[in-house]
């Protein structure tokens, strides 16, 4: 599979035994921080038939507030062994091809896709997500908690998929990579406060703004040539470190870069870690 698949492709392959659909829906931006750790009840109950819930707000993210060295991000990646355990609990098996979607089009599905990609699992994002599926006239059904089968997937971890705050700070200092921030322009500038009370407004010194919605207007990704143009305007030809509020929409930049053939990694903790009042990291405001 390519990184993106269409609704028509999914409808054609939905019955394939090796195909698994994961619904990674989250609450809209600005409200996600207020959801409880077990947020499945607050999410859309229906999805593509056979879809299994991939709960980024809950079991698919770390829940610790600190690692002893400072704050962690709101949706930090699980350790590889823990991720493998959770995927097996969903019923994911070796050899499965996974299509991930969300209820906003392209939002949190990109985060789930990047996590799976980091784990060495073949995965793609459904372009347009659940809205495109429904718009095409396809049926929906209740999202399941698991496939009901025993999972045996093995995680083959790619350590280059995510970077930490220190690596991001080094890149900002030496200019070897460009840090692109997927948050809205108002969040980036600091004109709009962060939805998390413990997180400051503004952005990292030297980071550049590239709101994820400009890459996926209306919940659908731009064509590869248009993505390449947007990324070139924002980062020239430099390697990209993608950041956002909590590591979720940074993956939309990662998806865009992958579609455009650009090297990219994701700062996992993103602004919820960097901008935390206890992080000690510098923060600036303005455009």
SERO-4910 file (N, C-alpha, C, O; in steps of 0.05 Angstrom, whole numbers):
BEGIN
 pado doro    nc1    nc2    nc3   cac1   cac2   cac3    cc1    cc2    cc3    oc1    oc2    oc3
  Unk    A     17    -24      0      0      0      0     17     25      0     40     25     11
  Unk    A      7     46    -12     19     72     -9     12     84     18     -3     71     33
  Unk    A     23    107     25     17    119     51    -12    128     53    -23    129     75
  Unk    A    -24    134     30    -53    141     29    -68    122     12    -58    113     -9
  Unk    A    -92    115     20   -110     99      3   -136    114      1   -144    130     18
  Unk    A   -151    109    -21   -176    123    -26   -199    106    -15   -196     83     -8
  Unk    A   -222    119    -13   -247    105     -5   -253     82    -24   -261     61    -15
  Unk    A   -249     87    -50   -255     66    -69   -236     42    -65   -245     19    -67
  Unk    A   -211     47    -59   -192     25    -54   -201      9    -30   -201    -15    -30
  Unk    A   -208     23     -8   -216      9     16   -241     -7     11   -243    -30     20
  Unk    A   -261      4     -3   -285    -11     -8   -280    -36    -24   -293    -56    -20
  Unk    A   -260    -35    -42   -253    -58    -59   -239    -79    -43   -242   -103    -48
  Unk    A   -223    -72    -23   -207    -91     -8   -217    -97     20   -204   -112     35
  Unk    A   -240    -87     27   -249    -89     55   -252   -118     64   -249   -124     88
  Unk    A   -258   -136     46   -262   -164     54   -236   -180     54   -237   -204     61
  Unk    A   -213   -168     47   -188   -183     47   -181   -193     75   -182   -177     94
  Unk    A   -174   -219     78   -169   -229    105   -145   -215    119   -145   -214    143
  Unk    A   -126   -205    104   -103   -193    116   -106   -163    121    -88   -150    132
  Unk    A   -129   -152    114   -134   -123    117   -148   -118    144   -168   -130    150
  Unk    A   -137    -99    159   -149    -91    184   -153    -61    184   -135    -46    178
  Unk    A   -177    -52    192   -183    -23    193   -183    -15    223   -196    -27    240
  Unk    A   -167      6    229   -166     17    255   -178     46    255   -170     62    238
  Unk    A   -196     51    273   -208     78    276   -193     92    299   -195     85    322
  Unk    A   -178    113    291   -161    128    310   -174    155    317   -159    174    323
  Unk    A   -200    157    315   -214    183    320   -207    194    347   -205    180    367
  Unk    A   -204    220    348   -201    236    373   -221    259    372   -233    265    352
  Unk    A   -224    272    395   -240    296    397   -227    318    380   -203    317    375
  Unk    A   -243    338    371   -232    359    355   -210    375    370   -209    374    395
  Unk    A   -193    389    355   -171    405    368   -183    424    388   -204    436    384
  Unk    A   -169    427    411   -179    446    432   -195    432    453   -196    442    476
  Unk    A   -207    409    447   -222    395    467   -209    369    476   -217    358    496
  Unk    A   -189    360    461   -176    334    467   -164    334    495   -164    313    508
  Unk    A   -153    357    503   -139    357    529   -158    352    552   -149    344    574
  Unk    A   -184    357    548   -203    355    570   -215    327    572   -229    321    591
  Unk    A   -209    309    553   -220    283    554   -207    266    576   -184    269    582
  Unk    A   -223    248    588   -211    230    608   -193    210    594   -195    206    570
  Unk    A   -175    196    610   -157    177    598   -171    155    582   -161    148    560
  Unk    A   -194    145    591   -209    125    576   -231    140    561   -253    144    572
  Unk    A   -225    149    537   -242    167    523   -260    154    502   -274    168    487
  Unk    A   -260    128    500   -275    114    479   -304    122    478   -316    124    457
  Unk    A   -316    127    502   -345    133    503   -351    160    490   -374    165    482
  Unk    A   -331    178    489   -336    204    478   -332    206    448   -335    227    436
  Unk    A   -324    183    435   -317    183    407   -341    172    391   -358    158    402
  Unk    A   -341    177    364   -363    167    347   -365    137    350   -345    123    348
  Unk    A   -389    127    354   -393     98    358   -391     81    332   -386     57    333
  Unk    A   -396     94    310   -397     80    284   -373     87    266   -362    109    268
  Unk    A   -366     68    249   -343     72    231   -346     53    208   -367     42    203
  Unk    A   -325     50    193   -324     30    171   -330      2    183   -319     -4    204
  Unk    A   -346    -14    171   -352    -40    182   -327    -56    187   -309    -59    170
  Unk    A   -325    -68    211   -302    -83    219   -280    -68    232   -260    -79    241
  Unk    A   -283    -41    234   -262    -24    246   -259    -29    276   -278    -35    290
  Unk    A   -234    -28    285   -227    -32    313   -216     -5    324   -201      9    310
  Unk    A   -224      1    348   -216     27    360   -186     27    367   -176      8    380
  Unk    A   -172     48    358   -144     53    365   -144     79    382   -145    101    371
  Unk    A   -144     76    408   -149     97    427   -124    113    434   -110    105    453
  Unk    A   -118    134    419    -94    150    424    -96    164    451    -76    167    465
  Unk    A   -120    172    459   -123    186    485   -119    167    508   -113    176    530
  Unk    A   -123    141    504   -122    122    525    -98    103    523    -75    112    528
  Unk    A   -103     78    517    -83     57    520    -61     59    500    -40     47    503
  Unk    A    -64     75    478    -43     77    458    -24    100    462     -8    106    445
  Unk    A    -25    112    485     -6    133    493      4    129    521    -10    117    538
  Unk    A     28    139    527     37    139    555     19    156    572      8    177    563
  Unk    A     15    148    597     -2    163    615     13    177    637      1    191    653
  Unk    A     40    173    639     55    186    660     58    216    654     61    224    631
  Unk    A     56    232    675     59    261    672     89    269    671     95    291    660
  Unk    A    107    252    681    135    258    682    151    233    680    142    212    689
  Unk    A    175    235    669    193    212    668    216    214    689    236    200    687
  Unk    A    213    233    708    234    237    728    254    258    719    269    269    736
  Unk    A    255    264    694    273    284    683    259    310    675    271    329    666
  Unk    A    232    309    677    216    332    668    190    322    656    185    297    656
  Unk    A    173    340    646    147    332    635    150    316    610    169    320    594
  Unk    A    132    297    606    130    283    580    107    295    564     90    309    575
  Unk    A    106    288    539     84    299    522     58    285    528     56    264    540
  Unk    A     36    299    520      9    289    526      2    263    513    -14    248    523
  Unk    A     15    258    490      9    233    475     35    218    468     37    207    446
  Unk    A     54    218    486     79    206    480     76    176    473     59    162    483
  Unk    A     94    167    455     94    140    445    100    120    468    116    125    485
  Unk    A     86     98    467     91     76    485    119     64    479    129     67    457
  Unk    A    131     51    499    155     36    494    148     13    474    126      3    474
  Unk    A    167      5    456    161    -15    436    148    -40    447    129    -50    435
  Unk    A    157    -50    470    145    -75    481    116    -70    490     99    -87    486
  Unk    A    111    -46    501     84    -40    509     66    -36    485     43    -44    485
  Unk    A     76    -24    464     60    -20    439     54    -47    427     31    -52    418
  Unk    A     73    -65    427     68    -92    416     46   -106    432     29   -119    421
  Unk    A     47   -103    458     27   -115    475     -1   -104    469    -20   -120    467
  Unk    A     -3    -78    466    -29    -66    461    -39    -74    433    -63    -78    430
  Unk    A    -22    -75    414    -30    -83    387    -40   -112    387    -60   -118    374
  Unk    A    -26   -129    401    -35   -157    403    -63   -159    417    -79   -175    410
  Unk    A    -67   -141    437    -93   -141    450   -116   -133    431   -138   -142    434
  Unk    A   -109   -116    411   -129   -110    390   -133   -132    371   -153   -133    356
  Unk    A   -115   -152    370   -117   -174    351   -100   -170    326   -105   -184    307
  Unk    A    -81   -152    327    -63   -147    304    -44   -171    301    -32   -180    320
  Unk    A    -42   -181    276    -25   -204    270     -3   -196    251     -5   -178    235
  Unk    A     19   -211    252     40   -208    232     29   -213    205     14   -231    200
  Unk    A     36   -195    186     26   -197    159      1   -181    154     -7   -178    131
  Unk    A    -11   -170    175    -35   -153    170    -27   -127    156     -5   -116    161
  Unk    A    -44   -119    138    -42    -92    126    -63    -75    139    -86    -83    140
  Unk    A    -55    -52    148    -73    -36    164    -80    -10    150    -63      4    140
  Unk    A   -106     -3    150   -115     23    141   -126     38    166   -143     27    181
  Unk    A   -116     62    170   -125     78    193   -142    101    184   -136    114    163
  Unk    A   -162    108    199   -180    130    192   -188    145    217   -183    136    240
  Unk    A   -199    169    213   -211    183    236   -236    198    227   -241    200    203
  Unk    A   -251    209    246   -276    221    241   -275    249    231   -295    261    224
  Unk    A   -250    261    230   -247    288    220   -236    289    192   -233    311    181
  Unk    A   -229    267    180   -218    266    153   -189    257    155   -183    234    152
  Unk    A   -171    276    159   -143    270    165   -135    287    189   -131    311    187
  Unk    A   -133    274    212   -126    288    236   -109    268    253    -85    267    250
  Unk    A   -122    253    270   -108    234    288   -101    208    274    -84    193    284
  Unk    A   -113    202    251   -106    178    236    -76    179    228    -63    158    228
  Unk    A    -66    202    222    -38    204    214    -19    196    237      2    184    233
  Unk    A    -27    203    262    -11    195    285    -10    165    288     11    154    292
  Unk    A    -33    152    286    -34    123    288    -17    110    265     -2     91    270
  Unk    A    -19    121    241     -3    111    219     27    114    224     42     95    219
  Unk    A     35    136    235     64    140    240     73    121    262     96    111    260
  Unk    A     57    117    282     64     98    303     68     70    291     87     56    298
  Unk    A     49     61    275     51     35    262     75     33    244     89     13    243
  Unk    A     80     54    229    103     55    211    129     52    227    147     37    219
  Unk    A    130     66    250    154     64    268    157     36    278    180     27    284
  Unk    A    135     21    281    136     -6    291    141    -27    269    142    -51    274
  Unk    A    146    -18    244    152    -36    222    127    -50    211    130    -72    200
  Unk    A    104    -38    214     79    -51    206     68    -36    181     67    -11    181
  Unk    A     60    -51    161     50    -38    137     23    -25    142      4    -38    152
  Unk    A     21      1    137     -3     16    143     -6     39    124     13     48    111
  Unk    A    -31     48    122    -38     71    105    -60     87    118    -74     76    136
  Unk    A    -63    112    110    -85    129    120   -107    131     99   -101    133     75
  Unk    A   -132    129    108   -154    132     90   -158    162     84   -165    177    102
  Unk    A   -153    170     59   -155    198     51   -184    207     54   -202    195     42
  Unk    A   -189    228     70   -216    237     74   -230    224     98   -250    234    108
  Unk    A   -218    202    108   -228    189    132   -257    181    131   -268    175    109
  Unk    A   -269    179    154   -297    171    156   -317    189    141   -335    179    129
  Unk    A   -313    216    141   -331    232    126   -331    225     96   -353    225     83
  Unk    A   -308    219     84   -307    212     56   -321    185     51   -334    181     31
  Unk    A   -317    166     70   -330    140     68   -361    143     68   -375    131     52
  Unk    A   -371    159     86   -400    163     88   -410    178     64   -431    172     53
  Unk    A   -395    199     55   -403    214     32   -405    197      7   -422    203    -11
  Unk    A   -389    176      5   -389    158    -18   -413    138    -17   -417    123    -35
  Unk    A   -428    139      5   -452    122      7   -447     95     19   -464     77     16
  Unk    A   -424     91     31   -417     65     42   -429     62     70   -433     82     84
  Unk    A   -435     37     79   -448     33    105   -428     36    128   -404     36    124
  Unk    A   -439     40    152   -422     41    176   -433     21    196   -455     11    194
  Unk    A   -416     15    216   -423     -4    237   -409      3    262   -391     20    262
  Unk    A   -417     -9    284   -405     -2    310   -375     -9    310   -366    -30    300
  Unk    A   -359      9    322   -331      4    325   -326    -17    346   -339    -17    367
  Unk    A   -309    -36    340   -303    -58    359   -280    -51    377   -263    -35    369
  Unk    A   -278    -64    400   -256    -61    418   -232    -77    409   -209    -70    416
  Unk    A   -237    -99    394   -215   -115    384   -226   -132    361   -250   -131    355
  Unk    A   -208   -146    348   -217   -163    326   -230   -189    336   -244   -203    321
  Unk    A   -226   -195    362   -236   -220    373   -218   -243    369   -225   -266    376
  Unk    A   -195   -239    357   -176   -260    352   -150   -255    367   -146   -232    376
  Unk    A   -134   -275    370   -109   -272    385    -89   -257    366    -84   -266    344
  Unk    A    -77   -236    376    -57   -222    361    -29   -234    366    -23   -243    388
  Unk    A    -12   -232    345     15   -243    348     36   -225    334     58   -233    328
  Unk    A     28   -199    330     45   -181    315     71   -177    330     72   -177    355
  Unk    A     93   -174    315    119   -168    326    128   -140    318    129   -134    294
  Unk    A    135   -124    337    143    -97    331    173    -97    324    190   -107    339
  Unk    A    180    -85    301    207    -81    292    212    -51    293    206    -37    273
  Unk    A    223    -41    314    223    -12    320    243      3    303    266     -5    300
  Unk    A    234     26    292    251     44    277    257     68    295    240     85    299
  Unk    A    281     69    305    288     90    324    290    118    312    291    138    327
  Unk    A    289    120    286    291    146    273    264    160    270    263    183    261
  Unk    A    242    146    276    216    157    272    209    180    290    195    198    283
  Unk    A    220    179    315    214    199    335    240    211    345    261    197    347
  Unk    A    240    236    353    262    249    366    252    262    392    228    266    395
  Unk    A    271    268    410    264    279    436    269    309    436    277    321    416
  Unk    A    265    322    459    269    351    462    297    359    457    302    380    445
  Unk    A    317    344    467    345    351    464    353    351    435    367    369    426
  Unk    A    345    330    420    351    329    392    338    352    377    351    364    359
  Unk    A    314    359    384    300    381    372    315    407    378    318    424    360
  Unk    A    323    411    403    338    435    410    364    437    395    372    459    386
  Unk    A    378    415    391    403    415    376    398    423    347    413    438    335
  Unk    A    376    413    335    370    420    308    363    449    305    371    462    285
  Unk    A    349    460    324    343    489    324    368    506    326    370    527    314
  Unk    A    388    495    341    412    511    346    431    510    322    443    530    315
  Unk    A    433    486    310    453    483    288    442    486    260    456    487    240
  Unk    A    415    486    258    402    489    232    404    465    214    399    467    190
  Unk    A    412    442    224    414    418    208    388    408    198    386    396    177
  Unk    A    367    413    213    340    406    206    322    430    211    329    447    227
  Unk    A    299    430    198    279    451    202    257    440    219    246    419    212
  Unk    A    249    454    240    227    446    257    202    459    246    200    484    247
  Unk    A    182    443    237    157    454    227    135    448    248    132    425    257
  Unk    A    120    468    255    100    466    276     72    465    262     65    484    248
  Unk    A     57    444    267     32    439    254      8    453    267    -14    451    257
  Unk    A     12    466    290    -10    480    303    -20    503    286     -7    512    267
  Unk    A    -43    514    294    -53    537    280    -35    561    283    -18    561    301
  Unk    A    -37    580    265    -21    604    266    -25    619    292     -6    631    303
  Unk    A    -50    619    303    -55    633    328    -42    620    351    -32    633    370
  Unk    A    -42    593    351    -28    578    373      2    582    370     15    586    391
  Unk    A     12    582    346     41    585    342     50    612    352     71    614    365
  Unk    A     36    633    345     44    660    352     40    666    382     53    684    393
  Unk    A     23    651    395     17    656    423     -7    674    426    -15    680    449
  Unk    A    -20    682    404    -44    698    406    -67    683    419    -84    694    432
  Unk    A    -67    657    415    -87    639    427    -73    622    448    -52    610    442
  Unk    A    -84    620    472    -71    604    493    -72    574    487    -90    565    472
  Unk    A    -54    559    499    -55    530    496    -78    520    512    -85    531    533
  Unk    A    -92    499    502   -115    488    517   -107    475    544   -124    469    560
  Unk    A    -82    470    548    -72    457    573    -62    480    591    -44    495    583
  Unk    A    -73    481    615    -67    503    633    -38    504    641    -27    526    646
  Unk    A    -24    481    641      3    480    649     23    486    627     47    485    631
  Unk    A     13    492    603     30    496    579     29    525    571      7    536    568
  Unk    A     52    537    566     54    565    558     45    569    529     45    550    514
  Unk    A     39    593    522     33    601    495     58    608    480     78    617    492
  Unk    A     58    604    453     81    612    437     92    588    422     79    569    416
  Unk    A    118    591    415    131    569    399    161    568    406    172    585    420
  Unk    A    174    548    395    203    545    399    218    566    383    211    571    360
  Unk    A    239    578    394    255    597    378    267    583    354    281    563    356
  Unk    A    262    594    330    272    583    305    253    564    291    259    557    268
  Unk    A    232    555    304    212    538    291    197    554    270    195    578    272
  Unk    A    185    539    251    170    552    230    141    541    230    137    517    237
  Unk    A    122    557    223     94    550    224     85    537    198     90    548    176
  Unk    A     72    514    200     60    501    177     35    486    187     36    462    192
  Unk    A     12    500    190    -12    488    201    -20    463    184    -20    464    160
  Unk    A    -27    442    199    -33    417    186    -57    420    167    -58    406    147
  Unk    A    -75    438    173    -99    441    156    -92    451    128   -108    447    110
  Unk    A    -69    465    125    -62    474     99    -52    451     81    -52    453     57
  Unk    A    -44    429     94    -35    406     79    -58    387     72    -57    371     53
  Unk    A    -79    388     89   -103    371     85   -128    387     88   -144    383    106
  Unk    A   -133    406     69   -157    422     71   -182    405     68   -184    389     49
  Unk    A   -201    410     85   -226    394     83   -222    365     91   -239    348     85
  Unk    A   -200    358    104   -195    331    112   -184    313     91   -184    288     94
  Unk    A   -174    324     68   -162    308     47   -135    320     40   -132    344     38
  Unk    A   -115    302     36    -89    311     30    -87    323      3    -99    314    -16
  Unk    A    -71    344      1    -65    356    -25    -50    336    -43    -38    317    -32
  Unk    A    -50    339    -69    -34    322    -86     -4    324    -79      5    344    -69
  Unk    A     12    303    -85     40    303    -78     55    327    -88     72    337    -73
  Unk    A     50    337   -112     65    360   -122     59    385   -105     77    401   -100
  Unk    A     34    388    -97     26    411    -81     38    409    -53     46    429    -41
  Unk    A     39    384    -42     52    379    -16     82    386    -17     92    399      0
  Unk    A     94    377    -39    123    383    -42    128    413    -43    148    423    -32
  Unk    A    111    428    -56    114    457    -58    111    470    -31    126    487    -23
  Unk    A     90    461    -16     86    472     11    110    467     29    119    485     44
  Unk    A    120    443     28    142    435     45    168    450     37    184    458     54
  Unk    A    172    454     11    195    469      2    194    498     11    214    510     19
  Unk    A    170    510      9    167    537     18    173    540     48    184    560     57
  Unk    A    166    519     63    169    521     92    197    513    102    207    524    121
  Unk    A    209    494     88    234    482     98    256    480     77    277    468     82
  Unk    A    252    492     53    271    489     32    277    459     27    258    444     25
  Unk    A    302    451     25    308    422     21    319    409     46    329    386     44
  Unk    A    316    422     69    328    411     94    311    388    105    287    386     99
  Unk    A    323    370    120    308    350    134    288    363    153    293    385    163
  Unk    A    266    349    158    244    361    173    240    347    200    240    322    201
  Unk    A    237    363    221    227    353    246    199    364    250    196    389    251
  Unk    A    179    347    252    151    356    254    143    358    283    149    339    299
  Unk    A    130    379    290    121    383    318     92    394    316     82    402    295
  Unk    A     79    394    339     51    405    340     44    409    370     62    416    386
  Unk    A     19    406    377     11    409    405     20    386    423     30    390    445
  Unk    A     16    361    413     23    338    429     32    314    413     31    291    422
  Unk    A     42    319    388     52    297    372     32    284    354     38    264    341
  Unk    A      7    294    353    -14    282    337    -13    294    309     -8    279    289
  Unk    A    -19    320    306    -20    331    278      8    336    267     11    341    243
  Unk    A     29    333    284     56    332    272     58    309    252     73    311    232
  Unk    A     43    288    257     44    265    239     30    271    212     35    258    193
  Unk    A     13    292    211      2    301    185     25    312    168     26    307    144
  Unk    A     43    327    181     66    337    166     83    313    158     94    313    136
  Unk    A     86    293    175    102    269    168     89    255    145    103    245    127
  Unk    A     63    253    145     49    240    123     53    256     97     58    244     76
  Unk    A     51    282     98     55    299     75     84    296     64     88    293     40
  Unk    A    103    296     82    131    293     74    136    266     61    150    264     41
  Unk    A    124    245     72    127    218     61    115    217     33    127    206     15
  Unk    A     92    229     30     79    229      3     96    245    -17     95    239    -41
  Unk    A    110    265     -7    127    282    -25    156    272    -27    172    284    -41
  Unk    A    162    250    -13    189    239    -15    210    254      1    233    254     -7
  Unk    A    201    268     23    220    283     39    227    268     65    210    255     76
  Unk    A    252    270     74    259    258    100    246    273    123    246    298    122
  Unk    A    236    259    143    221    272    164    222    254    189    224    230    187
  Unk    A    221    267    212    218    253    237    198    270    254    193    293    247
  Unk    A    188    259    276    168    272    292    180    277    320    190    258    333
  Unk    A    178    301    330    184    307    358    161    298    375    139    310    374
  Unk    A    165    276    389    142    262    402    129    279    423    104    281    423
  Unk    A    144    291    441    132    307    462    119    332    452     99    342    464
  Unk    A    129    344    430    119    368    418    114    390    438    127    391    459
  Unk    A     95    408    433     92    432    449     83    426    477     89    440    496
  Unk    A     67    404    481     58    398    508     81    391    527     78    393    551
  Unk    A    104    383    515    128    378    531    145    403    532    153    413    553
  Unk    A    152    414    508    170    437    506    159    461    520    173    474    535
  Unk    A    133    467    516    121    491    527    112    488    555    102    507    567
  Unk    A    115    464    567    106    460    595    121    479    614    145    485    610
  Unk    A    107    489    634    119    509    652    143    498    667    159    514    677
  Unk    A    145    472    669    167    460    684    190    449    666    209    437    675
  Unk    A    188    454    640    207    442    621    234    458    621    255    446    616
  Unk    A    234    483    627    258    500    625    266    507    597    288    518    593
  Unk    A    249    501    577    256    506    549    247    535    542    227    545    552
  Unk    A    263    549    524    256    576    517    231    576    499    226    559    483
  Unk    A    215    598    503    190    602    488    190    630    477    197    649    491
  Unk    A    181    633    452    177    660    441    150    662    430    136    642    425
  Unk    A    141    687    425    115    693    413    119    707    387    142    713    379
  Unk    A     97    714    374     98    728    349     98    709    325    100    685    328
  Unk    A     95    721    301     92    705    277    119    691    270    120    676    251
***
